[in-house]
């Protein structure tokens, strides 16, 4: 038996992402472990005060990528797992929820590891871009992971390898 | 010569309010588009960092394309600068 997972993009102009929805989505009477990652907009980036972030997405491909990432994780952890990912789109203020990833499974180990794997995939492989809006009036697009070589280790713009979190 | 419509995302989106740019391309592969777009940006937007094209991927709505892939038949491609979601 396999469980239904959920993936979505939420336009901030329409709604805020609700972490409780993610928990509900991965809950099941047979699941004793749920792990949730919540990514929020912080007020400082590389020492510069931040007012907010605008997220730009290539939405059709984001949805296809989320589906692929969930399929990969489900394949590696087995069918007894439920996954949830919601990513924001549009202009967010400091403190707003940018992304929620949740994983539910019978035991905590799979939940922790699947949740970690999914948020790393979301950050490194999904066609999503953030533009930081600074207190001094400047705005800058953040450059992270290049998708140029999809069959190999994803290259980072500054050349380092992806055994890290950012 | 084929004309490809490139959808612009991230830093590229600031090049045009319509968020797309038409690129005449000689050849039928993604690598040909990469070369043509880089040259076009250097010519039309000399202040823009055209080298960003080298770090960017191209995609249709289904998947990221590799340089030796054929350009989509409908002539529409997205350019994806390095991603920064989450």
gemmi code that builds the backbone of each chain (N, CA, C; Angstrom):
import gemmi

chains = {
    "A": [
        ("UNK", (0.842, -1.198, 0.000), (0.000, 0.000, 0.000), (0.876, 1.246, 0.000)),
        ("UNK", (0.575, 2.217, -0.852), (1.318, 3.477, -0.831), (0.383, 4.610, -0.415)),
        ("UNK", (0.976, 5.674, 0.097), (0.193, 6.767, 0.653), (0.257, 7.986, -0.256)),
        ("UNK", (-0.760, 8.810, -0.192), (-0.818, 10.011, -1.018), (0.079, 11.097, -0.441)),
        ("UNK", (0.905, 11.671, -1.278), (1.691, 12.823, -0.874), (1.093, 14.079, -1.498)),
        ("UNK", (1.534, 15.236, -1.012), (0.964, 16.513, -1.450), (2.083, 17.463, -1.813)),
        ("UNK", (1.964, 18.142, -2.945), (2.926, 19.184, -3.299), (2.171, 20.355, -3.907)),
        ("UNK", (2.602, 21.584, -3.570), (1.852, 22.759, -4.015), (2.707, 24.020, -3.981)),
        ("UNK", (2.249, 25.015, -4.738), (2.812, 26.362, -4.694), (1.714, 27.269, -4.150)),
        ("UNK", (2.071, 28.153, -3.217), (1.075, 29.032, -2.598), (1.456, 30.482, -2.881)),
        ("UNK", (0.609, 31.165, -3.618), (0.844, 32.581, -3.906), (0.553, 33.382, -2.640)),
        ("UNK", (1.557, 34.139, -2.171), (1.398, 34.879, -0.909), (0.267, 35.892, -0.995)),
        ("UNK", (-0.042, 36.346, -2.228), (-1.145, 37.298, -2.391), (-2.488, 36.639, -2.073)),
        ("UNK", (-2.536, 35.315, -2.153), (-3.792, 34.595, -1.903), (-3.870, 34.028, -0.490)),
        ("UNK", (-2.720, 33.559, 0.019), (-2.738, 32.868, 1.321), (-1.326, 32.738, 1.860)),
        ("UNK", (-1.265, 32.434, 3.144), (0.015, 32.083, 3.768), (0.094, 30.565, 3.865)),
        ("UNK", (1.328, 30.041, 3.841), (1.486, 28.597, 4.023), (1.230, 28.262, 5.488)),
        ("UNK", (0.453, 27.215, 5.694), (0.090, 26.812, 7.056), (0.797, 25.501, 7.406)),
        ("UNK", (1.789, 25.546, 8.316), (2.481, 24.300, 8.681), (1.536, 23.217, 9.208)),
        ("UNK", (0.424, 23.632, 9.833), (-0.525, 22.636, 10.356), (-1.114, 21.798, 9.223)),
        ("UNK", (-1.261, 22.415, 8.052), (-1.764, 21.663, 6.900), (-0.781, 20.566, 6.515)),
        ("UNK", (0.519, 20.889, 6.586), (1.542, 19.901, 6.266), (1.511, 18.726, 7.235)),
        ("UNK", (1.354, 19.031, 8.516), (1.287, 17.958, 9.523), (0.067, 17.068, 9.271)),
        ("UNK", (-1.068, 17.717, 8.989), (-2.282, 16.934, 8.730), (-2.116, 16.059, 7.486)),
        ("UNK", (-1.423, 16.613, 6.479), (-1.292, 15.893, 5.211), (-0.463, 14.622, 5.351)),
        ("UNK", (0.495, 14.611, 6.269), (1.366, 13.423, 6.395), (0.977, 12.549, 7.590)),
        ("UNK", (-0.135, 12.854, 8.214), (-0.588, 12.064, 9.364), (-1.321, 10.812, 8.897)),
        ("UNK", (-1.219, 9.779, 9.722), (-1.893, 8.513, 9.444), (-1.938, 7.727, 10.751)),
        ("UNK", (-3.003, 6.974, 10.989), (-3.063, 6.209, 12.242), (-1.879, 5.263, 12.432)),
        ("UNK", (-1.259, 4.856, 11.323), (-0.122, 3.936, 11.435), (1.225, 4.619, 11.554)),
        ("UNK", (1.208, 5.954, 11.555), (2.474, 6.698, 11.567), (2.736, 7.257, 12.973)),
        ("UNK", (3.849, 6.839, 13.549), (4.218, 7.360, 14.862), (5.242, 8.478, 14.801)),
        ("UNK", (5.788, 8.746, 13.608), (6.808, 9.787, 13.496), (6.479, 10.788, 12.405)),
        ("UNK", (6.501, 12.064, 12.778), (6.309, 13.141, 11.799), (7.422, 14.157, 12.006)),
        ("UNK", (8.094, 14.518, 10.920), (9.126, 15.549, 10.996), (8.725, 16.680, 10.065)),
        ("UNK", (8.887, 17.922, 10.533), (8.473, 19.087, 9.750), (9.616, 20.076, 9.676)),
        ("UNK", (9.904, 20.568, 8.474), (10.837, 21.677, 8.320), (10.047, 22.906, 7.889)),
        ("UNK", (10.283, 24.013, 8.573), (9.638, 25.283, 8.227), (10.730, 26.287, 7.905)),
        ("UNK", (10.719, 26.803, 6.690), (11.667, 27.837, 6.300), (10.974, 29.192, 6.316)),
        ("UNK", (11.567, 30.157, 7.042), (10.957, 31.486, 7.161), (11.913, 32.560, 6.650)),
        ("UNK", (11.358, 33.703, 6.297), (12.161, 34.833, 5.834), (12.840, 35.473, 7.043)),
        ("UNK", (14.172, 35.567, 6.992), (14.888, 36.161, 8.127), (15.254, 37.619, 7.815)),
        ("UNK", (15.616, 38.323, 8.865), (15.771, 39.776, 8.745), (17.185, 40.224, 8.390)),
        ("UNK", (18.068, 39.260, 8.092), (19.459, 39.614, 7.812), (20.007, 38.661, 6.754)),
        ("UNK", (20.695, 39.195, 5.751), (21.365, 38.348, 4.768), (22.767, 38.888, 4.545)),
        ("UNK", (23.761, 38.084, 4.870), (25.158, 38.464, 4.707), (25.437, 39.841, 5.318)),
        ("UNK", (24.874, 40.023, 6.521), (25.124, 41.237, 7.285), (24.261, 42.427, 6.899)),
        ("UNK", (23.387, 42.246, 5.927), (22.550, 43.377, 5.481), (21.110, 43.184, 5.967)),
        ("UNK", (20.532, 44.206, 6.595), (19.145, 44.098, 7.054), (18.177, 43.910, 5.879)),
        ("UNK", (17.284, 42.939, 6.033), (16.348, 42.562, 4.965), (14.927, 42.947, 5.370)),
        ("UNK", (14.183, 43.499, 4.400), (12.773, 43.817, 4.633), (11.855, 42.688, 4.175)),
        ("UNK", (12.283, 41.987, 3.136), (11.440, 40.916, 2.602), (12.098, 40.224, 1.436)),
        ("UNK", (11.375, 39.267, 0.878), (11.873, 38.466, -0.245), (10.756, 38.311, -1.267)),
        ("UNK", (11.135, 38.373, -2.544), (10.198, 37.983, -3.604), (10.666, 36.659, -4.189)),
        ("UNK", (9.745, 35.696, -4.231), (10.043, 34.400, -4.850), (9.452, 34.350, -6.252)),
        ("UNK", (10.327, 33.997, -7.205), (9.930, 33.797, -8.591), (10.023, 32.302, -8.882)),
        ("UNK", (9.039, 31.752, -9.557), (9.025, 30.314, -9.836), (8.639, 30.058, -11.288)),
        ("UNK", (9.219, 29.044, -11.867), (8.736, 28.507, -13.141), (7.770, 27.392, -12.742)),
        ("UNK", (6.522, 27.811, -12.514), (5.590, 26.959, -11.760), (5.312, 25.585, -12.380)),
        ("UNK", (5.105, 25.485, -13.700), (4.831, 24.131, -14.228), (5.987, 23.169, -13.966)),
        ("UNK", (7.205, 23.654, -14.128), (8.360, 22.781, -13.891), (8.575, 22.531, -12.394)),
        ("UNK", (8.282, 23.529, -11.569), (8.363, 23.317, -10.114), (7.450, 22.160, -9.707)),
        ("UNK", (6.225, 22.176, -10.210), (5.286, 21.111, -9.837), (5.770, 19.748, -10.322)),
        ("UNK", (6.316, 19.710, -11.533), (6.865, 18.444, -12.039), (8.067, 17.994, -11.230)),
        ("UNK", (8.914, 18.948, -10.836), (10.094, 18.610, -10.038), (9.696, 18.105, -8.648)),
        ("UNK", (8.745, 18.792, -8.005), (8.279, 18.330, -6.688), (7.778, 16.882, -6.786)),
        ("UNK", (7.012, 16.619, -7.831), (6.475, 15.266, -8.014), (7.608, 14.254, -8.185)),
        ("UNK", (8.610, 14.610, -8.987), (9.754, 13.703, -9.204), (10.522, 13.465, -7.911)),
        ("UNK", (10.756, 14.564, -7.162), (11.513, 14.443, -5.914), (10.777, 13.549, -4.915)),
        ("UNK", (9.475, 13.739, -4.814), (8.671, 12.906, -3.904), (8.696, 11.451, -4.354)),
        ("UNK", (8.624, 11.225, -5.657), (8.669, 9.844, -6.170), (10.011, 9.186, -5.839)),
        ("UNK", (11.092, 9.942, -5.970), (12.423, 9.388, -5.667), (12.543, 9.005, -4.195)),
        ("UNK", (12.065, 9.894, -3.331), (12.183, 9.639, -1.892), (11.273, 8.488, -1.477)),
        ("UNK", (10.081, 8.461, -2.029), (9.170, 7.351, -1.738), (9.798, 6.030, -2.189)),
        ("UNK", (10.466, 6.053, -3.348), (11.113, 4.826, -3.847), (12.236, 4.382, -2.917)),
        ("UNK", (12.967, 5.349, -2.344), (14.108, 4.948, -1.512), (13.699, 4.598, -0.087)),
        ("UNK", (12.582, 5.137, 0.409), (12.174, 4.842, 1.785), (11.046, 3.816, 1.857)),
        ("UNK", (10.546, 3.399, 0.706), (9.464, 2.428, 0.708), (8.119, 3.109, 0.734)),
        ("UNK", (7.067, 2.347, 0.526), (5.741, 2.962, 0.339), (5.126, 3.519, 1.616)),
        ("UNK", (5.649, 3.091, 2.803), (4.995, 3.542, 4.043), (5.543, 4.900, 4.481)),
        ("UNK", (5.322, 5.882, 3.635), (5.756, 7.240, 3.950), (4.828, 8.219, 3.234)),
        ("UNK", (4.554, 9.348, 3.889), (3.776, 10.417, 3.258), (4.604, 11.692, 3.314)),
        ("UNK", (4.596, 12.424, 2.210), (5.414, 13.634, 2.108), (4.546, 14.823, 1.727)),
        ("UNK", (5.002, 15.992, 2.166), (4.284, 17.240, 1.876), (5.309, 18.318, 1.608)),
        ("UNK", (5.085, 19.075, 0.547), (5.906, 20.269, 0.327), (5.008, 21.399, -0.183)),
        ("UNK", (5.178, 22.566, 0.404), (4.497, 23.781, -0.056), (5.540, 24.887, -0.113)),
        ("UNK", (5.628, 25.559, -1.249), (6.585, 26.662, -1.395), (5.835, 27.933, -1.770)),
        ("UNK", (6.274, 29.043, -1.182), (5.603, 30.314, -1.419), (6.046, 30.939, -2.743)),
        ("UNK", (5.171, 31.796, -3.255), (5.425, 32.553, -4.482), (5.032, 34.001, -4.209)),
        ("UNK", (5.777, 34.955, -4.781), (5.433, 36.360, -4.605), (6.221, 37.020, -3.494)),
        ("UNK", (5.699, 38.160, -3.017), (6.419, 38.975, -2.030), (6.084, 38.549, -0.608)),
        ("UNK", (7.134, 38.257, 0.157), (6.975, 37.839, 1.549), (7.682, 38.841, 2.463)),
        ("UNK", (7.164, 38.997, 3.649), (7.782, 39.860, 4.649), (8.631, 39.018, 5.600)),
        ("UNK", (9.483, 39.699, 6.355), (10.269, 39.010, 7.384), (9.324, 38.253, 8.319)),
        ("UNK", (9.657, 36.984, 8.566), (8.821, 36.158, 9.439), (7.808, 35.315, 8.698)),
        ("UNK", (7.524, 35.656, 7.438), (6.584, 34.839, 6.665), (7.192, 33.464, 6.394)),
        ("UNK", (6.318, 32.498, 6.238), (6.762, 31.127, 5.926), (7.013, 31.023, 4.423)),
        ("UNK", (8.247, 30.632, 4.081), (8.627, 30.489, 2.667), (8.408, 29.074, 2.164)),
        ("UNK", (8.647, 28.112, 3.036), (8.519, 26.711, 2.609), (8.203, 25.831, 3.814)),
        ("UNK", (7.371, 24.842, 3.575), (7.130, 23.800, 4.579), (7.315, 22.446, 3.907)),
        ("UNK", (8.119, 21.614, 4.544), (8.289, 20.225, 4.114), (7.960, 19.351, 5.310)),
        ("UNK", (7.169, 18.316, 5.085), (6.824, 17.397, 6.177), (6.904, 15.962, 5.678)),
        ("UNK", (7.286, 15.085, 6.599), (7.344, 13.659, 6.287), (6.752, 12.878, 7.450)),
        ("UNK", (5.894, 11.937, 7.122), (5.312, 11.062, 8.134), (5.603, 9.615, 7.796)),
        ("UNK", (5.917, 8.823, 8.832), (6.227, 7.404, 8.620), (5.986, 6.659, 9.937)),
        ("UNK", (6.031, 5.342, 9.931), (5.790, 4.607, 11.178), (6.780, 4.975, 12.277)),
        ("UNK", (8.036, 5.252, 11.911), (9.066, 5.521, 12.930), (9.824, 6.814, 12.609)),
        ("UNK", (10.478, 7.382, 13.653), (11.055, 8.713, 13.500), (12.246, 8.765, 12.550)),
        ("UNK", (13.030, 7.704, 12.487), (14.248, 7.765, 11.681), (13.934, 8.047, 10.214)),
        ("UNK", (12.979, 7.314, 9.654), (12.611, 7.544, 8.262), (12.031, 8.956, 8.076)),
        ("UNK", (11.248, 9.394, 9.055), (10.638, 10.725, 8.945), (11.702, 11.818, 8.918)),
        ("UNK", (12.668, 11.725, 9.831), (13.755, 12.719, 9.857), (14.518, 12.726, 8.534)),
        ("UNK", (14.919, 11.536, 8.102), (15.788, 11.464, 6.919), (15.045, 11.863, 5.647)),
        ("UNK", (13.795, 11.432, 5.511), (13.028, 11.774, 4.309), (12.755, 13.278, 4.247)),
        ("UNK", (12.464, 13.871, 5.413), (12.204, 15.315, 5.450), (13.456, 16.077, 5.035)),
        ("UNK", (14.597, 15.664, 5.578), (15.861, 16.332, 5.232), (16.164, 16.196, 3.736)),
        ("UNK", (15.977, 14.982, 3.220), (16.265, 14.747, 1.807), (15.356, 15.594, 0.921)),
        ("UNK", (14.091, 15.717, 1.312), (13.156, 16.473, 0.472), (13.468, 17.971, 0.499)),
        ("UNK", (13.766, 18.541, 1.658), (14.047, 19.983, 1.666), (15.339, 20.284, 0.903)),
        ("UNK", (16.319, 19.377, 0.990), (17.552, 19.610, 0.218), (17.264, 19.551, -1.283)),
        ("UNK", (16.430, 18.617, -1.706), (16.053, 18.536, -3.124), (15.295, 19.789, -3.552)),
        ("UNK", (14.377, 20.214, -2.712), (13.592, 21.414, -3.054), (14.526, 22.604, -3.261)),
        ("UNK", (15.492, 22.753, -2.352), (16.384, 23.918, -2.434), (17.350, 23.827, -3.623)),
        ("UNK", (17.811, 22.640, -3.935), (18.890, 22.506, -4.923), (18.421, 22.195, -6.331)),
        ("UNK", (17.211, 21.691, -6.476), (16.786, 21.216, -7.792), (15.538, 21.891, -8.341)),
        ("UNK", (14.889, 22.720, -7.569), (13.620, 23.291, -8.043), (13.847, 24.665, -8.659)),
        ("UNK", (13.201, 24.941, -9.796), (13.381, 26.238, -10.457), (12.653, 27.369, -9.718)),
        ("UNK", (13.292, 27.800, -8.633), (12.757, 28.839, -7.749), (13.898, 29.818, -7.480)),
        ("UNK", (13.566, 31.117, -7.487), (14.595, 32.138, -7.267), (14.095, 33.132, -6.234)),
        ("UNK", (15.018, 33.586, -5.376), (14.599, 34.606, -4.408), (15.367, 35.898, -4.632)),
        ("UNK", (14.627, 36.965, -4.490), (15.188, 38.310, -4.593), (15.061, 38.960, -3.222)),
        ("UNK", (16.214, 39.262, -2.630), (16.203, 39.877, -1.295), (15.982, 41.382, -1.443)),
        ("UNK", (15.107, 41.924, -0.621), (14.858, 43.373, -0.599), (15.474, 43.932, 0.685)),
        ("UNK", (16.459, 44.807, 0.511), (17.214, 45.297, 1.661), (16.661, 46.613, 2.192)),
        ("UNK", (16.988, 46.835, 3.446), (16.502, 48.046, 4.114), (17.023, 49.316, 3.432)),
        ("UNK", (18.201, 49.215, 2.806), (18.777, 50.402, 2.151), (18.150, 50.689, 0.784)),
        ("UNK", (17.117, 49.923, 0.397), (16.415, 50.168, -0.866), (16.911, 49.316, -2.016)),
        ("UNK", (18.025, 48.647, -1.829), (18.576, 47.797, -2.874), (17.837, 46.447, -2.885)),
        ("UNK", (17.799, 45.819, -4.055), (17.264, 44.457, -4.180), (18.231, 43.627, -4.998)),
        ("UNK", (18.426, 42.379, -4.594), (19.365, 41.511, -5.317), (18.824, 40.099, -5.442)),
        ("UNK", (19.008, 39.530, -6.658), (18.667, 38.124, -6.851), (19.759, 37.263, -6.237)),
        ("UNK", (19.342, 36.292, -5.483), (20.289, 35.358, -4.876), (20.610, 34.254, -5.877)),
        ("UNK", (21.892, 33.916, -6.004), (22.303, 32.846, -6.923), (22.834, 31.674, -6.118)),
        ("UNK", (22.218, 30.531, -6.313), (22.609, 29.349, -5.562), (23.158, 28.242, -6.424)),
        ("UNK", (22.299, 27.294, -6.778), (22.744, 26.061, -7.437), (22.438, 26.085, -8.923)),
        ("UNK", (23.452, 25.796, -9.717), (23.244, 25.714, -11.158), (22.588, 24.386, -11.512)),
        ("UNK", (21.615, 24.442, -12.408), (20.947, 23.217, -12.871), (21.502, 22.752, -14.212)),
        ("UNK", (22.673, 23.254, -14.582), (23.218, 22.986, -15.918), (23.450, 21.520, -16.204)),
        ("UNK", (23.822, 20.740, -15.180), (24.187, 19.343, -15.427), (23.297, 18.439, -14.595)),
        ("UNK", (22.061, 18.211, -15.073), (21.100, 17.474, -14.263), (21.485, 16.032, -13.989)),
        ("UNK", (22.419, 15.456, -14.764), (22.778, 14.056, -14.551), (23.918, 13.882, -13.562)),
        ("UNK", (24.510, 14.985, -13.135), (25.654, 14.874, -12.251), (25.381, 15.635, -10.966)),
        ("UNK", (26.353, 15.647, -10.077), (26.236, 16.434, -8.848), (25.926, 17.872, -9.206)),
        ("UNK", (24.934, 18.430, -8.569), (24.538, 19.793, -8.910), (25.628, 20.777, -8.514)),
        ("UNK", (26.077, 21.513, -9.490), (27.170, 22.449, -9.256), (26.656, 23.698, -8.571)),
        ("UNK", (27.464, 24.233, -7.704), (27.114, 25.477, -7.033), (27.817, 26.615, -7.749)),
        ("UNK", (27.225, 27.774, -7.693), (27.768, 28.909, -8.443), (29.207, 29.227, -8.036)),
        ("UNK", (29.551, 28.971, -6.768), (30.923, 29.252, -6.353), (31.768, 27.977, -6.347)),
        ("UNK", (31.237, 26.889, -6.913), (32.042, 25.704, -7.154), (32.079, 24.696, -6.020)),
        ("UNK", (31.476, 24.983, -4.858), (31.597, 24.004, -3.788), (30.573, 22.874, -3.941)),
        ("UNK", (30.847, 21.799, -3.235), (30.048, 20.591, -3.378), (28.907, 20.600, -2.375)),
        ("UNK", (27.841, 19.866, -2.711), (26.641, 19.942, -1.909), (26.556, 19.005, -0.742)),
        ("UNK", (27.484, 19.049, 0.143), (27.363, 18.280, 1.378), (27.198, 19.301, 2.504)),
        ("UNK", (26.132, 20.082, 2.409), (25.997, 21.201, 3.338), (24.550, 21.666, 3.352)),
        ("UNK", (24.274, 22.611, 4.212), (22.959, 23.223, 4.204), (23.118, 24.717, 3.969)),
        ("UNK", (22.217, 25.282, 3.196), (22.156, 26.732, 3.030), (20.801, 27.151, 2.566)),
    ],
    "B": [
        ("UNK", (17.319, 29.579, -40.013), (17.304, 30.335, -38.756), (15.927, 30.196, -38.099)),
        ("UNK", (15.935, 29.749, -36.848), (14.677, 29.565, -36.121), (14.607, 30.595, -34.994)),
        ("UNK", (13.405, 31.090, -34.720), (13.263, 32.038, -33.616), (12.728, 31.300, -32.387)),
        ("UNK", (13.445, 31.422, -31.291), (13.045, 30.780, -30.035), (12.582, 31.863, -29.055)),
        ("UNK", (11.471, 31.602, -28.411), (10.993, 32.505, -27.361), (11.513, 31.979, -26.018)),
        ("UNK", (12.324, 32.795, -25.362), (12.923, 32.383, -24.093), (12.189, 33.079, -22.950)),
        ("UNK", (11.580, 32.294, -22.078), (10.937, 32.838, -20.874), (12.025, 33.169, -19.857)),
        ("UNK", (11.874, 34.337, -19.233), (12.930, 34.854, -18.360), (12.551, 34.703, -16.882)),
        ("UNK", (13.471, 34.174, -16.101), (13.232, 33.996, -14.668), (14.397, 34.547, -13.853)),
        ("UNK", (14.114, 34.814, -12.585), (15.150, 35.308, -11.686), (15.767, 36.587, -12.230)),
        ("UNK", (17.097, 36.663, -12.194), (17.784, 37.881, -12.622), (17.474, 38.236, -14.074)),
        ("UNK", (17.209, 37.241, -14.910), (16.901, 37.520, -16.320), (15.558, 38.234, -16.484)),
        ("UNK", (14.667, 38.071, -15.518), (13.324, 38.629, -15.665), (13.339, 40.151, -15.737)),
        ("UNK", (14.425, 40.766, -15.291), (14.493, 42.224, -15.306), (14.868, 42.784, -16.679)),
        ("UNK", (15.185, 41.916, -17.620), (15.566, 42.383, -18.957), (14.378, 42.911, -19.732)),
        ("UNK", (13.179, 42.383, -19.451), (12.016, 42.715, -20.255), (10.760, 42.565, -19.406)),
        ("UNK", (9.913, 43.609, -19.352), (8.698, 43.522, -18.530), (7.785, 42.363, -18.956)),
        ("UNK", (7.839, 41.981, -20.233), (7.020, 40.851, -20.702), (7.627, 39.510, -20.285)),
        ("UNK", (8.806, 39.567, -19.709), (9.481, 38.372, -19.207), (9.728, 37.325, -20.283)),
        ("UNK", (9.981, 37.799, -21.492), (10.437, 36.873, -22.527), (11.259, 37.635, -23.545)),
        ("UNK", (12.075, 36.898, -24.280), (12.927, 37.505, -25.272), (12.992, 36.559, -26.475)),
        ("UNK", (12.928, 37.148, -27.677), (12.964, 36.331, -28.899), (14.396, 36.258, -29.394)),
        ("UNK", (14.848, 35.049, -29.620), (16.250, 34.839, -29.977), (16.342, 34.080, -31.306)),
        ("UNK", (16.900, 34.709, -32.356), (17.143, 33.961, -33.599), (18.300, 32.983, -33.371)),
        ("UNK", (18.065, 31.723, -33.729), (19.057, 30.679, -33.454), (19.398, 29.929, -34.734)),
        ("UNK", (20.674, 29.825, -35.000), (21.150, 28.942, -36.079), (21.506, 27.616, -35.450)),
        ("UNK", (20.874, 26.541, -35.931), (21.093, 25.225, -35.333), (19.888, 24.829, -34.516)),
        ("UNK", (19.800, 23.548, -34.179), (18.593, 23.040, -33.530), (18.789, 22.512, -32.124)),
        ("UNK", (19.950, 22.775, -31.520), (20.207, 22.237, -30.184), (20.243, 23.341, -29.130)),
        ("UNK", (20.104, 22.916, -27.892), (20.138, 23.869, -26.781), (21.450, 24.650, -26.774)),
        ("UNK", (22.539, 23.992, -27.095), (23.830, 24.676, -27.095), (23.849, 25.832, -28.103)),
        ("UNK", (23.108, 25.675, -29.200), (23.037, 26.755, -30.194), (22.278, 27.956, -29.622)),
        ("UNK", (21.216, 27.658, -28.871), (20.469, 28.741, -28.218), (21.336, 29.437, -27.174)),
        ("UNK", (22.074, 28.667, -26.412), (22.936, 29.258, -25.375), (23.909, 30.265, -26.008)),
        ("UNK", (24.507, 29.849, -27.104), (25.481, 30.707, -27.798), (24.794, 31.974, -28.333)),
        ("UNK", (23.631, 31.776, -28.957), (22.923, 32.913, -29.571), (22.423, 33.892, -28.514)),
        ("UNK", (21.916, 33.366, -27.406), (21.392, 34.242, -26.354), (22.514, 35.051, -25.718)),
        ("UNK", (23.635, 34.415, -25.492), (24.770, 35.128, -24.892), (25.191, 36.298, -25.788)),
        ("UNK", (25.269, 36.040, -27.094), (25.678, 37.089, -28.035), (24.639, 38.206, -28.082)),
        ("UNK", (23.368, 37.821, -28.074), (22.297, 38.824, -28.134), (22.304, 39.716, -26.892)),
        ("UNK", (22.511, 39.114, -25.734), (22.534, 39.902, -24.494), (23.709, 40.875, -24.490)),
        ("UNK", (24.857, 40.405, -24.954), (26.042, 41.283, -24.989), (25.790, 42.484, -25.899)),
        ("UNK", (25.034, 42.232, -26.968), (24.779, 43.300, -27.934), (23.682, 44.257, -27.441)),
        ("UNK", (22.562, 43.691, -26.958), (21.402, 44.528, -26.619), (21.399, 45.026, -25.188)),
        ("UNK", (22.048, 44.302, -24.306), (22.069, 44.696, -22.889), (23.510, 44.661, -22.382)),
        ("UNK", (24.352, 45.562, -22.901), (25.786, 45.490, -22.573), (26.069, 45.621, -21.079)),
        ("UNK", (25.157, 46.234, -20.321), (25.378, 46.382, -18.886), (24.998, 45.125, -18.113)),
        ("UNK", (24.290, 44.207, -18.763), (23.877, 42.966, -18.085), (25.017, 41.958, -18.109)),
        ("UNK", (25.111, 41.187, -17.037), (26.177, 40.190, -16.908), (25.830, 38.965, -17.768)),
        ("UNK", (26.216, 39.031, -19.069), (25.837, 37.972, -20.007), (26.444, 36.624, -19.632)),
        ("UNK", (27.535, 36.643, -18.864), (28.167, 35.395, -18.428), (27.250, 34.527, -17.589)),
        ("UNK", (26.186, 35.123, -17.037), (25.226, 34.338, -16.262), (24.609, 33.224, -17.118)),
        ("UNK", (24.557, 33.439, -18.431), (24.026, 32.417, -19.343), (24.821, 31.108, -19.209)),
        ("UNK", (26.126, 31.230, -18.968), (26.981, 30.033, -18.882), (26.625, 29.160, -17.677)),
        ("UNK", (26.109, 29.777, -16.607), (25.754, 29.042, -15.396), (24.285, 28.643, -15.370)),
        ("UNK", (23.553, 29.022, -16.414), (22.109, 28.822, -16.414), (21.724, 27.594, -17.229)),
        ("UNK", (20.597, 27.010, -16.844), (20.063, 25.861, -17.577), (18.894, 26.321, -18.431)),
        ("UNK", (18.523, 25.491, -19.381), (17.324, 25.731, -20.178), (16.352, 24.592, -19.899)),
        ("UNK", (15.068, 24.888, -20.032), (14.066, 23.875, -19.690), (12.783, 24.111, -20.463)),
        ("UNK", (12.015, 23.038, -20.630), (10.614, 23.213, -21.006), (9.792, 22.969, -19.742)),
        ("UNK", (8.494, 22.833, -19.865), (7.671, 22.713, -18.658), (7.822, 21.353, -17.975)),
        ("UNK", (8.436, 20.404, -18.691), (8.547, 19.054, -18.152), (9.886, 18.791, -17.475)),
        ("UNK", (10.972, 19.351, -18.044), (12.289, 18.949, -17.558), (13.357, 19.958, -17.946)),
        ("UNK", (14.491, 19.817, -17.273), (15.672, 20.599, -17.624), (16.314, 19.945, -18.845)),
        ("UNK", (16.716, 20.787, -19.795), (17.300, 20.286, -21.045), (18.815, 20.321, -20.959)),
        ("UNK", (19.442, 19.386, -21.639), (20.899, 19.401, -21.730), (21.323, 20.059, -23.034)),
        ("UNK", (22.600, 20.437, -23.088), (23.067, 21.211, -24.236), (22.911, 20.473, -25.569)),
        ("UNK", (23.000, 19.146, -25.538), (22.873, 18.418, -26.806), (21.438, 17.985, -27.106)),
        ("UNK", (20.484, 18.402, -26.271), (19.072, 18.141, -26.567), (18.600, 19.045, -27.705)),
        ("UNK", (17.600, 18.556, -28.444), (16.992, 19.379, -29.483), (16.128, 20.456, -28.846)),
        ("UNK", (16.045, 21.583, -29.522), (15.159, 22.645, -29.050), (13.707, 22.192, -29.224)),
        ("UNK", (12.820, 22.531, -28.275), (11.426, 22.077, -28.356), (10.749, 22.553, -29.644)),
        ("UNK", (9.870, 21.712, -30.150), (9.183, 22.011, -31.401), (8.332, 23.260, -31.353)),
        ("UNK", (7.797, 23.575, -30.166), (6.924, 24.760, -30.080), (7.723, 26.055, -29.959)),
        ("UNK", (9.045, 25.949, -29.928), (9.881, 27.149, -29.927), (9.883, 27.919, -28.629)),
        ("UNK", (9.415, 27.310, -27.541), (9.385, 27.998, -26.239), (10.295, 27.283, -25.237)),
        ("UNK", (11.170, 28.068, -24.626), (12.154, 27.531, -23.680), (12.262, 28.513, -22.512)),
        ("UNK", (12.506, 27.992, -21.338), (12.758, 28.865, -20.181), (14.248, 28.850, -19.860)),
        ("UNK", (14.767, 29.998, -19.463), (16.149, 30.026, -18.969), (16.112, 30.080, -17.447)),
        ("UNK", (16.881, 29.183, -16.840), (16.871, 29.027, -15.384), (18.239, 29.395, -14.818)),
        ("UNK", (18.388, 30.593, -14.277), (19.650, 30.912, -13.596), (19.798, 30.014, -12.360)),
        ("UNK", (20.982, 30.010, -11.730), (21.160, 29.182, -10.534), (20.024, 29.411, -9.532)),
        ("UNK", (19.497, 28.316, -9.000), (18.268, 28.391, -8.204), (18.567, 28.709, -6.737)),
        ("UNK", (17.563, 29.264, -6.065), (17.767, 29.690, -4.671), (16.466, 29.619, -3.890)),
        ("UNK", (15.742, 28.515, -4.075), (14.482, 28.354, -3.351), (14.703, 27.988, -1.896)),
        ("UNK", (13.594, 27.907, -1.173), (13.646, 27.497, 0.231), (13.932, 28.635, 1.168)),
    ],
}
model = gemmi.Model(1)
for chain_id, residues in chains.items():
    chain = gemmi.Chain(chain_id)
    for i, (resn, *xyz) in enumerate(residues, 1):
        res = gemmi.Residue()
        res.name, res.seqid = resn, gemmi.SeqId(i, " ")
        for name, pos in zip(("N", "CA", "C"), xyz):
            atom = gemmi.Atom()
            atom.name, atom.element = name, gemmi.Element(name[0])
            atom.pos, atom.b_iso = gemmi.Position(*pos), 0.0
            res.add_atom(atom)
        chain.add_residue(res)
    model.add_chain(chain)
structure = gemmi.Structure()
structure.add_model(model)
structure.setup_entities()
